Amino acid sequence: MSALQEDKKGQDDLDELSCSWDWHVRRKVAWSADVPENILDVLARDKVQWVREAVAGNANASAPALAKLAEDSSGYVRAAVALNRRAPGEILEMLAADEMVDYDCTLQKNRYLVKEATAKSPNINPSTLAFLARDSEEHVRAAAASNPLLSVESMNKMVKDVFWEVRNNIAKNPSTPMDLLTYLSADRIMDVRVTAAQNPRTPAQALAVLATDRSWEVREALARNESLEGKILDELSGHWSWMVRAAVAENPNTLVETLKRLAEDSDQSVQKAARGRVG
């Protein structure tokens, strides 16, 4: 059988499966990376919302299908459109005002799923992202804070946000300026300092201060930062926590002399990590 015949047989199979009485099968077809646009266009009109949601999340979905699904009655479908990397800025601008909520049992509060998904999109317009960065709902702001397209102007305001996850996502964002990373390295919440300590773009001066942090979790995160210089790693190698010392042993910038000392550490995990690097 030729490659052309095999392709035709594969599409015929998807055609047949897309008409299955079982919506689970239709949903699998809609999720397929090999399904063509014409089949997705049909499945975009499926009566089951979970099939339409799968179409909305498929990178092969056509622009007309995404535009139709962006106005779907199900918020889950609209959220999937927002997460689709092919969703254009015009659709995202519309979805940025979507008030659909879903109850989060873990947090015991409502979440604006469509807004959050929209805020994470790589295709979002700067003005739309800035709008979501000012949203009254904290998780929407946190989603916006994670987007590398976020403006420095918005970041300058968000580093002082009352919600720690917003600040944490700014500390994690690869576009965050160094001066803001320095500011966040002194945050009152340990998790934010941990994130700043892990960021390879955090300035050396801020990393040096984090090496004296009161929390061993911050020092462990710092010891894993491959931008950290050998001198500070040598200082951290004497920390009381074996997890900090093990992280030092695994860092590629750790000095040979430090590794030799850690190879004789009292903790077996530290010994193993160091000896694996030395010998």
C-alpha atoms as one frame of an Amber mdcrd trajectory, in Angstrom:
protein
   0.000   0.000   0.000   1.395   3.421  -0.988   1.786   6.289   1.466  -1.050
   8.115  -0.307  -3.354   5.122   0.093  -2.416   4.802   3.767  -3.219   8.488
   4.327  -6.583   8.082   2.647  -7.347   4.978   4.726  -6.398   6.854   7.904
  -8.727   9.733   7.044 -11.513   7.317   6.147 -11.095   5.695   9.567 -11.319
   9.095  11.288 -14.387   9.930   9.195 -16.067   6.750  10.364 -15.049   7.183
  14.008 -16.251  10.789  14.036 -19.768   9.466  13.406 -19.633   6.942  16.270
 -22.675   6.689  18.554 -20.253   6.826  21.515 -19.297  10.429  22.316 -16.096
   9.240  23.993 -14.916   7.959  20.612 -15.887  11.212  18.893 -13.995  13.114
  21.575 -10.844  11.047  20.944 -11.121  11.886  17.262 -11.496  15.560  18.108
  -8.330  15.395  20.251  -6.304  13.676  17.520  -3.322  15.576  16.160  -3.942
  13.985  12.758  -7.596  14.896  12.312  -8.206  17.262   9.352 -10.074  20.556
   9.542 -13.164  19.298   7.732 -13.853  16.644  10.377 -13.204  19.140  13.182
 -15.654  21.544  11.561 -18.337  18.848  11.816 -17.437  17.897  15.395 -17.517
  21.580  16.395 -21.309  21.265  16.069 -21.506  18.089  18.203 -24.322  17.974
  20.757 -21.937  16.889  23.536 -19.955  19.766  25.044 -16.908  17.611  25.814
 -16.536  16.794  22.123 -16.758  20.486  21.265 -14.242  21.253  24.017 -11.775
  18.830  22.422 -12.239  20.533  19.052 -11.689  23.920  20.680  -8.367  22.746
  22.080  -7.118  21.144  18.872  -4.365  23.076  17.084  -5.813  21.933  13.740
  -9.155  23.647  14.322 -10.028  26.187  11.629 -10.472  29.896  12.315 -14.244
  29.731  11.587 -14.607  26.778  13.992 -12.770  28.633  16.757 -14.871  31.746
  16.170 -18.053  29.673  16.491 -16.827  27.834  19.583 -15.789  31.117  21.235
 -19.537  31.816  21.503 -20.418  28.318  22.710 -22.946  27.931  25.515 -20.377
  26.001  27.578 -17.729  27.976  29.435 -15.374  24.986  29.317 -15.488  25.099
  25.522 -14.805  28.843  25.497 -11.884  28.345  27.903 -10.427  25.704  25.574
 -10.625  28.198  22.698  -8.702  30.728  24.786  -5.971  28.151  25.410  -5.690
  27.234  21.719  -2.473  28.690  20.298  -4.310  29.500  17.051  -6.905  31.703
  18.726  -6.489  35.224  17.297  -6.332  38.424  19.310  -9.858  39.501  18.340
 -11.395  36.374  19.858  -9.222  36.687  22.970 -10.329  40.284  23.410 -13.943
  39.088  23.496 -13.177  36.229  25.890 -11.345  38.578  28.272 -14.740  39.843
  29.393 -16.224  36.349  29.861 -17.749  36.026  33.332 -18.094  32.213  33.368
 -17.199  30.788  36.800 -16.565  27.304  38.122 -16.377  26.308  41.782 -12.929
  25.173  42.906 -13.471  22.646  45.706  -9.848  22.855  46.839  -9.879  26.620
  47.247 -13.597  26.706  48.085 -14.224  29.642  45.802 -15.317  30.456  42.267
 -12.717  30.680  39.485 -13.095  32.677  36.280 -11.797  29.922  34.001 -12.209
  31.691  30.654 -10.538  34.881  31.845  -7.652  32.895  33.349  -7.165  30.916
  30.138  -7.270  34.102  28.068  -4.663  35.786  30.269  -2.180  32.951  29.564
  -2.489  33.084  25.769   0.652  33.853  23.716  -1.561  35.623  21.147  -3.214
  38.085  23.498  -3.066  41.800  22.660  -0.958  43.882  25.104  -3.948  46.085
  25.948  -6.142  43.051  26.679  -3.457  41.529  28.881  -3.058  44.811  30.778
  -6.831  44.854  31.283  -6.767  41.350  32.821  -3.751  42.257  34.951  -6.008
  44.804  36.681  -8.880  42.355  37.204 -10.543  42.286  40.630 -10.219  38.478
  40.818  -6.825  37.407  42.156  -6.412  34.227  40.091  -7.063  36.133  36.874
  -4.297  38.567  37.857  -2.035  35.622  38.712  -2.638  34.132  35.257  -1.773
  37.470  33.650   1.367  37.693  35.789   2.641  34.435  34.269   2.424  35.700
  30.679   5.832  36.677  29.178   4.037  39.340  27.091   3.129  41.319  30.215
   4.408  44.900  30.118   6.994  46.208  32.554   4.480  48.870  33.559   2.035
  46.181  34.698   4.793  44.207  36.412   5.851  47.266  38.408   2.379  47.375
  39.931   1.928  43.626  40.351   5.060  43.058  42.453   3.095  44.796  45.230
  -0.110  42.811  44.689  -1.823  41.609  47.878  -2.131  38.070  46.475   1.127
  36.148  46.843   0.566  34.005  43.745   0.579  37.121  41.594   3.967  38.103
  42.977   5.186  34.521  42.691   4.279  34.371  39.000   6.058  37.656  38.374
   9.145  36.143  40.022   8.810  33.149  37.687   8.085  35.133  34.533  11.053
  35.002  32.091  10.412  38.620  31.060  10.613  40.126  34.553  13.316  42.846
  34.790  16.224  42.228  37.146  15.359  45.098  39.478  11.928  43.573  40.123
  13.488  40.167  40.755  15.699  41.834  43.358  12.619  43.378  44.955  10.796
  40.018  45.035  13.805  38.233  46.518  12.979  40.042  49.762   9.266  39.152
  49.711   7.666  38.285  53.057   6.276  35.005  51.637   8.808  32.192  51.509
   7.418  30.673  48.291   8.039  33.923  46.416  11.633  34.060  47.668  12.069
  30.414  46.616  10.919  31.269  43.104  13.209  34.298  42.939  16.086  32.107
  44.143  15.423  29.628  41.337  15.268  32.241  38.583  18.564  32.239  36.627
  18.034  35.938  35.814  17.968  37.076  39.442  21.001  39.406  39.932  24.082
  38.049  41.701  23.748  40.594  44.519  20.215  39.396  45.294  21.342  35.768
  45.173  24.069  36.544  47.694  21.466  37.948  50.087  19.230  34.893  49.592
  22.165  32.693  50.642  21.606  34.011  54.172  17.826  33.507  54.128  16.288
  32.155  57.328  14.452  29.348  55.483  16.362  26.270  54.376  13.869  25.822
  51.533  15.053  29.113  50.025  18.687  28.085  50.344  17.994  24.711  48.742
  16.300  26.421  45.778  19.229  28.826  45.559  21.746  25.974  45.573  20.053
  24.577  42.462  20.384  27.859  40.573  22.992  27.333  37.851  23.773  31.055
  37.825  25.143  30.872  41.364  28.901  31.291  41.738  31.120  28.671  43.300
  32.055  30.790  46.326  28.455  31.011  47.540  27.911  27.328  46.804  30.932
  26.571  48.981  29.348  28.549  51.824  26.051  26.681  51.397  27.879  23.342
  51.500  28.152  23.753  55.259  24.430  24.186  55.838  22.799  21.974  58.488
  20.162  20.650  56.045  21.313  17.679  53.973  18.910  18.777  51.213  20.791
  22.052  50.803  24.137  20.247  50.755  22.833  17.698  48.212  21.644  20.539
  45.972  25.121  22.082  46.195  26.664  18.755  45.178  24.436  18.605  42.095
  25.100  22.175  40.923  27.483  22.264  37.884  29.182  25.407  39.263  30.274
  23.769  42.515  34.052  23.850  42.981  36.012  20.596  42.915  37.322  21.237
  46.430  33.739  21.616  47.674  32.677  18.396  45.967  35.567  16.482  47.527
  34.501  17.653  50.965  30.864  16.740  50.319  31.939  13.308  49.096  32.831
  12.603  52.734  29.595  14.093  54.099  27.812  12.383  56.997  24.659  12.018
  54.884  24.627   9.223  52.295  22.496  11.166  49.807  24.983  14.045  49.845
  27.888  11.596  49.519  26.298   9.900  46.515  25.568  13.182  44.730  29.096
  14.499  45.293  30.910  11.263  44.426  28.930  11.010  41.220  30.368  14.373
  40.215  33.940  13.825  41.427  34.648  10.343  40.247
